[in-house]
Amino acid sequence: MDKTVRILGTHGVPANYGGFETAAENVAKFLVSHGWRVVVYCQDEGSGPIVEDVWEGIERVRIPVDREGWLGTSQFDWISIRHASRFRDVCLTFGYNTGVFNFMQRVRGIPNVINMDGIEWARKRWGFFKQAILYVNERFAAGFGNHLIADHPLIEKYLRTRAPKRKISTITYGAHPIVDPDESVLSEYGLIRGEYLTLIARPIPENSILELVRGFSRQRRGVKLVVLGSFKPDDDAYHADVVASASDEVIFPGAVFDSRHVQALRFFSRGYLHGHTVGGTNPSLVEALAAGNPVIAQDNGYNRWVAADAALYFSTVDDISSQIETLLTDADVSGRLSRAASSRYESEFTWEHVASQYEQVLSRFLRRENTGPAGTRKAKIGER
């Protein structure tokens, strides 16, 4: 049996863009180590011919695109799907932004496993037009996909309104354990081990950044709050409100992309503040658990399932202030949360565990003879 999978829907490997790219890279490396041939479609800037090469045992199909934003992504997805549809290999697609294009795999009888992300169309930050596009493409992806991956049990529950239960599996995101972090990094930010909290999130209202900064700044804490993210208070009213609400114990280093720095900041932190109100399993929260961070999280079903007993939960700014005080002054609570974080990570969110679940799903769709160009047999929606 030829074990080949083609991974679509991300910017490619190595991961240097976001959560989907990180997932694709880690799943791909796991599969290669378990005897799979893995082909990943990668988006390059510029123009020119498609180039194929190999990176760490992963075959790459590098497609140049000279458009930016959604138009560029859509063009890349269309070219990737057309290329992948020349073969009979099972496809693993991350995201449904261009789900309408997945008709091509369906009509050619090519199995396609689709990670459906969160309820992306419902995010207000996109605006009505983009929300409508995402909503329509979600419906197409749910119909065209042979199997759907939810990253959280609540997302799986939602997807059951779009597809039969038998067609859906929950597979979370993963994180790597932090090994030998570089404590010297802290001096670049004026920080001391164990004397600061971290907050890492896109600075938008649905991530509760303003509430968390206000709650922290209610009183003197004797520790710093490090808020990572790209803040532009001169251009964005929400960013301006966040910065204006911060006490002098809050620092804004900007967006930090160096993984060595991010790992050190997480590992030596006193705790992690997580304000996400929507979405499924959030990679930043999983990474906090991997670092053994005690967590203070917004009280919703998404966060409660991921963090479980590793977090104190809040609904109001008053709650935030109170929970921060508890975390900073009660060593027993802090130690219990830290141990629970490590335990929760080991039980659910290692990449070995996550990628092995992807392998199990993909293996269902392998063909006995999986070589040569794809046939033209039409497959009915819901088949397989």
Residue, then its C-alpha position, 0 to 999 in steps of 0.5 A: m500500500d502506497k502511503t502518500v498524503r498531500i497537504l494543502g491549505t497552508h503557506g507551507v513548510p517550514a512553519n513561519y506564519g501561523g498555527f496551521e503551518t505549525a500543525a502541517e509541519n509537525v504532522a508531516k514530520f511525524l508521518v515521514s518518520h512513520g514511512w509516509r511520503v508527504v507532499v506539502y504545497c507551499q506559497d512563494e512570493g513573486s511569479g514564475p514556474i512551480v518548483e519542487d524540492v525536498w525539505e527534511g524529508i518532506e517533498r514541497v511543491r512551491i507555487p509562486v503567487d504575485r497577489e497579496g491577501w485573500l486574492g493571493t491565497s485563493q489563487f494559491d489554493w486553486i493552483s494547489i488543488r488543480h495540481a494535487s487532483r492530478f494524482r490519486d493520493v489522499c489529501l489533507t486540507f487545513g482550513y475551508n476558506t476556499g472550500v468551494f474549490n474542493f469540488m475538484q477532489r470530490v468529482r475525481g474521487i480523491p479522498n480529502v480530509i479537511n481541518m475545519d478550523g474554528i467557526e471562522w465566519a462568525r468572527k466580527r473582525w472580518g466584516f460582513f462581506k468576508q464573513a459571508i464568503l467564509y460561511v458559504n465556503e464552510r458549507f461547501a467544505a463540509g459537503f465536499g470533504n470525505h472526513l472533517i477534523a474539529d480541533h475541539p469537542l465544541i467545534e465537533k458539536y457545531l460541525r454535526t449541524r453541517a455533516p453526519k457524526r460519522k464523518i467528523s473527528t476531534i483532533t486538537y493542536g499540539a505543542h512541543p515541550i520547552v527544553d533548556p530555555d535561555e534565561s539570559v533572554l529575559s534581560e533583553y526585556g528587563l525581566i527577572r525569572g518568576e517576576y512577571l506574567t505573560l499575555i500573548a494574543r492578537p490585540i482584538p476585542e474578542n481576546s479580552i486584552l483590554e479587560l485583562v490589562r485593566g484587571f491587572s492594573r487595578q492595583r500594584r502587583g509587584v510583578k510585570l505583565v508582558v503583553l506580546g503583540s503588535f500594538k499601534p495606538d496611533d492607528d487603532a482606537y482599541h490598541a490606544d485604549v489598551v495602552a492607556s489602561a495599562s499601569d507602569e507595570v505593564i510592558f509592550p515589547g511588540a510582536v516577538f517571532d523568535s521562538r527562542h525568546v517566546q519559549a524563554l518568556r513563557f517558561f520563566s513566567r509566573g503565569y499566563l493570562h488567556g482572554h480568548t472568547v471564541g474559536g476552538t483549541n487555541p495554540s497559545l493556550v496549549e503552549a502555555l500548558a506545555a510550559g507548565n504555566p498556571v493559567i487565568a482564562q476567560d470562562n467559556g467552554y472552549n478554554r475550560w475543556v483545554a485548560a481544565d484544572a490548570a486555570l482560574y477562570f474569569s468573567t469580569v474585570d473584577d474577577i481578573s483582578s481577584q484571580i491575579e491576586t490569588l495566583l500571585t499570593d497563594a503558592d499552593v494554588s500556583g503550584r497546583l495549577s502548574r502541575a495540572a498544566s503539565s499533566r493536561y499537556e502530556s495527556e492531550f497536546t503532545w505532537e506525537h499524540v496529535a499527529s498519530q490521530y491524523e495518521q489513523v484518520l488518513s490511513r482509512f482513505l489509503r488505496r491499495e494502488n495509489t499511483g498514477p493520474a487520478g481517474t474521472r469517476k464522479a463521487k457522490i457527496g457523502e460517499r466514503 
